[in-house]
Amino acid sequence: MKALVYEAPEVMNIRQVESPIPGPDEVLIRVAYSGICGSELSGFLGHSSLREPPLVFGHELSGWVESVGERVPATAGLEFGSPVTVNPLVTCGRCRYCVTGRQQLCEHRLLLGASLPGCNADFVTVPAASVLPLPATISLRDAAMVEPAACAVHAVELSAAGPNSAALIVGAGPIGLFLLQVLEQHGVTERYVSDLNPERLAMARALGGTPVGMGPNGTAREVLEATGGLGVDVSFDAVGRAETRRECLASTVPGGKLVLVGLHSDETSLPINSVIRSEVSLWGAFAYSPANFRTALDWLASKRIGLREGVVEAPLSDGPEWYARLVAGDGTAKVLLQPGGSTGPTEVSR
């Protein structure tokens, strides 16, 4: 099969590799769409300890069932040609986090495209328990975006934001745009969005967000002006840089919450005395639970959320170009790579 292989920092090539064979409890998926995640861009640059070359990236996907392992029950509904998406976070199901519904914190978790071969390829194998059949109301295109939508569902759940909340989102990438929509589903109408890219800010405005400035003290200053000096009840950093985390903190009311979603930089200096005196809570939001993932799928299928603008579909062979363009600041919201084109193994497609 063909795969897009990360071979060194900023080096990716299409290679012919051996097709995977599903184990007894696994499913072989023919990939329809494989999304490029922002977290993979740092890996592309060689800045991620989780992604060592050679490696096939990709953990946001949709596709069709190609074959199943011998122990996968027929009741799973995973017949040849069935359209599916995949929860790429593989967990043990036995640790204290898994048994309490917090699988995203599993002590033994593995991720497609990092610790496991990813979906930037014609085929990928995944545990059958991770595969979700698609409702008839969702396209394969939208189904490839369940994973970033699930991240937003989880982050907003942690924030406990509601109709009486004002919110700030720093970073109008895919997760930021989904945060904007998920907040709306929770009744939050006062939603501010900051991003350096004017194209992404325009997308946020079209989704009901209020753009505010970016740069040194720009975001916090405009948020405070817009809120009469109060700030927001909850802020979401969907970038993960030291400066964006500080801007979020400076924009948050005493007693409010700062939800840290972005993973770009590991080290950040924050004014901790201000955190203590204002009793702002810092919350890390990592990935999602299986329940969050199902919610994201349901909401996309029912058109409650979704990305319509700024989504590019490109052949897998264009992958190296798109990784480079996104690193350079291209304003595209989401790039969906298509291994082998969009035609599935049967007439089943959506």
C-alpha positions, 0 to 999 in steps of 0.5 A: 500500500501507499503511505505518507512516511515522516522520515526526518524533520520537515521530510515526508515522502510517499512510500510503498509499504506492507499492508497491515493485517488485522489481529484477532480483535482488530479491524482493517480500515480502508482510509477515505479521509485522514485529517492533518492535526495541529499537534502533528505540525510540531512533530513534522518540525521534529519538536515532538518526543511522541513522534519519532521517524520513520512514522506514518502520521494521522489520527483523524479519519473516516473510511470503510471496513475492509476486513475484520479479525476472527474474534470480532463479533458479527453483532459489532455491525462491522461488515465489509464496506461499512462506513466508519470513523475511529476513536484513535486513542487506544486504552487498556480498559482495566486501569483506574482511569478506564474503569471510571470513564476517564479513558483519556488518562489511561496509564497505558494509552496509545495513539494512532500516528504517534505510538501506533502507525497512523492513517496517512495511508491506504489502510490502517488497523485499529481495535474493533472496540475503537470503531464507530459505524456512521449514521446515515446522516453524516458524510465521510468528510464530516466523519473525519472531523469527529476527533477534533470536535470531541476535543472541543466537547471535552474541553467545554464539559470541563469548563462548565460554561453555560448561558450566564458565561462569557468565553474567550477562545485563543486560536481559531484552528479546527479545535478553536472553531469547534469550541466556538460551536460547542459553547453555543450548544451549551447556551454561551452567547458571549464568545470572543475569538482571537487569532493572528490569521484573518481568514480564520478570524473571518470563519470564527465571525461567521460562526457567531464569534466576536473577533478580538486582537492578537499580540502582546496584551492585545487580546486581554486589552480588547476583552476587558474593554468589551466586557466593561473591565470584567473579563471572561468567565472561562478562557480556552487556549487552543494554541499552546504558546507561552504568550497565548496562555498569558493572554488567556489568564489576563482575560479571565475574571477572578474565580474564573477558569482557564482551560489549557488545550493547546500543546505547542510549548511545554514550558510557560512562565505564568504570574502565579501570585496573580493566579493565587490572588484571583483564584483562577483555576487552571484546567488541562483538557486532554483529548476526550472520553469515549462518551465525548467522542460519541457526542461529537459524532452525534452532533456532527451527524445532526448538523448541530456543529460542523466546519463548512468553510476552510476545509480542503480535500487533497490527495495523499501525495500532496501531504508534504506540501500541506504540512509545510504550508500549515507550518508556514501559517496557511489559513486553511481550517482543516486539510483532509488527505485522501489516500487513493482518492475518495472512492470506497470498496463498494457502492456504500459511500456518503 
